[in-house]
Amino acid sequence: MSDVLVLNRSFYAVQVTSWQRALTLVYLNHASVVDQEYRTYSFEDWRELSAMIHENPAGYVTTPQFKIAMPEVIALKLYDRLPATDVKFTRRNLYEHYHYHCCYCGRKFTTTELNLDHVTPRSRGGRTSWDNIVTSCIPCNLKKADKTPAEAGMKLLIAPTKPHWRSNLAMMMRSPVKVRTSWQRFVDNAYWNSELEKE
């Protein structure tokens, strides 16, 4: 049993949901199962086809009356919007944007060795936004403390910038959701992480 990729009615990936929710949407006729050839199936059609599927990577649900293959991709029948094309302001996206480098010393670190730093400290009115947050290793972060880079005698090697949105798997591949091989042709403009609070 696994997650299911959800497409809008134009076949653009919009989110990932549980197999229970996916089957419910198909059963209620709010969505169709989609195969790798972009063919769509109603609940009844999918149930009949499931009887002929000998191996299904996602598994099966068995009821007293029938066995149904778990869908890997479904398409909503009415929803036609797209995910926001603005890069979400998340910790993960900040780390990705700066390629896991400390913007002060320039060295690369793991996520456990990096912090987020307000270039202009919050105590001086610095905002929590793309144009004032950079990644910083812990030693540089401690050295800078509640000062500006100039006051701390430090040079900002990488200036804060807002990244451009990328319409591919690049950022999503590192998300907590495992991208299945069967999703790759559908995933072209969605990645999902919760946004950090902006001030």
C-alpha positions as semicolon CSV with decimal commas, in nm:
position;residue;x (nm);y (nm);z (nm)
1;M;0,000;0,000;0,000
2;S;0,143;0,337;-0,093
3;D;0,081;0,697;-0,184
4;V;-0,102;0,791;-0,503
5;L;-0,016;1,078;-0,736
6;V;-0,311;1,312;-0,800
7;L;-0,340;1,497;-1,132
8;N;-0,576;1,776;-1,225
9;R;-0,806;1,716;-1,520
10;S;-0,533;1,844;-1,757
11;F;-0,297;1,572;-1,627
12;Y;-0,068;1,806;-1,431
13;A;0,051;1,674;-1,095
14;V;-0,105;1,867;-0,809
15;Q;-0,046;1,656;-0,498
16;V;0,004;1,315;-0,341
17;T;-0,267;1,144;-0,138
18;S;-0,321;0,818;0,048
19;W;-0,444;0,511;-0,137
20;Q;-0,760;0,519;0,078
21;R;-0,845;0,873;-0,029
22;A;-0,759;0,795;-0,393
23;L;-0,991;0,495;-0,407
24;T;-1,267;0,695;-0,236
25;L;-1,238;0,971;-0,497
26;V;-1,255;0,715;-0,780
27;Y;-1,548;0,532;-0,618
28;L;-1,740;0,861;-0,576
29;N;-1,670;0,942;-0,945
30;H;-1,468;1,252;-0,852
31;A;-1,156;1,103;-1,013
32;S;-1,045;0,838;-1,261
33;V;-0,756;0,594;-1,243
34;V;-0,487;0,683;-1,500
35;D;-0,250;0,431;-1,656
36;Q;0,090;0,495;-1,817
37;E;-0,074;0,549;-2,156
38;Y;-0,300;0,826;-2,018
39;R;-0,606;0,602;-2,041
40;T;-0,863;0,668;-1,769
41;Y;-1,084;0,421;-1,584
42;S;-1,396;0,456;-1,371
43;F;-1,421;0,255;-1,049
44;E;-1,616;-0,025;-1,221
45;D;-1,379;-0,034;-1,520
46;W;-1,077;-0,044;-1,287
47;R;-1,234;-0,321;-1,079
48;E;-1,289;-0,531;-1,392
49;L;-0,937;-0,461;-1,519
50;S;-0,794;-0,551;-1,177
51;A;-0,914;-0,908;-1,224
52;M;-0,676;-0,933;-1,522
53;I;-0,374;-0,768;-1,355
54;H;-0,152;-1,046;-1,222
55;E;0,110;-0,828;-1,054
56;N;0,057;-0,475;-0,928
57;P;0,355;-0,292;-0,769
58;A;0,121;-0,087;-0,549
59;G;-0,063;-0,396;-0,419
60;Y;-0,431;-0,484;-0,391
61;V;-0,730;-0,430;-0,166
62;T;-0,937;-0,741;-0,114
63;T;-1,303;-0,732;-0,014
64;P;-1,545;-1,026;0,027
65;Q;-1,681;-0,952;-0,322
66;F;-1,372;-0,857;-0,525
67;K;-1,003;-0,770;-0,536
68;I;-0,901;-0,429;-0,675
69;A;-0,553;-0,311;-0,773
70;M;-0,429;-0,001;-0,595
71;P;-0,397;0,285;-0,844
72;E;-0,066;0,466;-0,867
73;V;-0,203;0,775;-1,043
74;I;-0,551;0,930;-1,046
75;A;-0,690;1,237;-1,225
76;L;-0,953;1,464;-1,073
77;K;-1,254;1,519;-1,296
78;L;-1,335;1,881;-1,210
79;Y;-1,019;2,039;-1,068
80;D;-0,819;2,222;-1,336
81;R;-0,597;2,458;-1,138
82;L;-0,220;2,427;-1,119
83;P;0,012;2,438;-0,819
84;A;0,149;2,782;-0,741
85;T;0,443;2,868;-0,964
86;D;0,611;3,066;-0,689
87;V;0,889;2,886;-0,502
88;K;0,768;2,815;-0,151
89;F;0,963;2,979;0,128
90;T;1,068;2,662;0,309
91;R;1,379;2,553;0,492
92;R;1,435;2,276;0,235
93;N;1,405;2,518;-0,056
94;L;1,644;2,762;0,110
95;Y;1,902;2,484;0,153
96;E;1,849;2,378;-0,209
97;H;1,873;2,735;-0,337
98;Y;2,211;2,791;-0,169
99;H;2,325;2,435;-0,254
100;Y;2,385;2,354;0,114
101;H;2,665;2,613;0,135
102;C;2,730;2,858;0,413
103;C;2,686;3,202;0,255
104;Y;2,962;3,342;0,481
105;C;3,249;3,093;0,458
106;G;3,141;2,929;0,131
107;R;3,184;2,570;0,252
108;K;2,926;2,297;0,191
109;F;2,751;2,133;0,488
110;T;2,482;1,881;0,573
111;T;2,142;2,005;0,684
112;T;2,229;1,929;1,048
113;E;2,529;2,162;1,024
114;L;2,339;2,454;0,869
115;N;2,120;2,728;1,015
116;L;1,916;3,004;0,859
117;D;2,054;3,351;0,922
118;H;1,888;3,693;0,903
119;V;2,145;3,910;0,719
120;T;1,990;4,217;0,882
121;P;1,907;4,090;1,233
122;R;1,542;4,074;1,335
123;S;1,622;4,308;1,623
124;R;1,715;4,570;1,358
125;G;1,395;4,519;1,160
126;G;1,527;4,243;0,933
127;R;1,247;4,044;0,778
128;T;1,209;3,669;0,740
129;S;1,201;3,667;0,360
130;W;1,401;3,554;0,057
131;D;1,588;3,887;0,042
132;N;1,713;3,870;0,403
133;I;1,763;3,499;0,483
134;V;2,071;3,296;0,388
135;T;2,212;2,961;0,496
136;S;2,494;2,971;0,748
137;C;2,706;2,708;0,914
138;I;2,680;2,697;1,292
139;P;3,027;2,851;1,363
140;C;2,959;3,143;1,127
141;N;2,610;3,184;1,268
142;L;2,747;3,202;1,623
143;K;3,021;3,446;1,519
144;K;2,776;3,678;1,345
145;A;2,523;3,656;1,628
146;D;2,290;3,958;1,643
147;K;2,507;4,181;1,422
148;T;2,521;4,283;1,060
149;P;2,793;4,111;0,857
150;A;3,000;4,436;0,861
151;E;2,973;4,467;1,240
152;A;3,081;4,105;1,281
153;G;3,376;4,158;1,042
154;M;3,234;3,900;0,802
155;K;3,183;3,908;0,428
156;L;2,866;3,773;0,270
157;L;3,002;3,559;-0,015
158;I;2,657;3,467;-0,150
159;A;2,396;3,743;-0,150
160;P;2,037;3,662;-0,056
161;T;1,815;3,611;-0,360
162;K;1,480;3,459;-0,442
163;P;1,509;3,145;-0,657
164;H;1,326;3,096;-0,982
165;W;1,062;2,825;-0,989
166;R;1,171;2,505;-1,162
167;S;0,911;2,298;-1,342
168;N;1,072;1,959;-1,301
169;L;1,158;1,694;-1,045
170;A;1,473;1,862;-0,916
171;M;1,341;1,988;-0,584
172;M;1,069;1,730;-0,547
173;M;1,314;1,442;-0,571
174;R;1,455;1,545;-0,235
175;S;1,114;1,583;-0,071
176;P;0,993;1,339;0,197
177;V;0,760;1,180;-0,059
178;K;0,921;0,900;-0,259
179;V;0,867;0,959;-0,629
180;R;0,759;0,638;-0,797
181;T;0,885;0,547;-1,144
182;S;0,527;0,538;-1,269
183;W;0,482;0,906;-1,170
184;Q;0,775;1,051;-1,362
185;R;0,590;1,134;-1,682
186;F;0,317;1,311;-1,485
187;V;0,526;1,506;-1,236
188;D;0,628;1,826;-1,408
189;N;0,526;2,118;-1,193
190;A;0,459;2,017;-0,836
191;Y;0,659;1,976;-0,523
192;W;0,509;2,000;-0,178
193;N;0,654;2,129;0,142
194;S;0,488;2,345;0,395
195;E;0,577;2,714;0,378
196;L;0,773;2,886;0,649
197;E;0,597;3,177;0,813
198;K;0,680;3,512;0,662
199;E;0,678;3,827;0,870
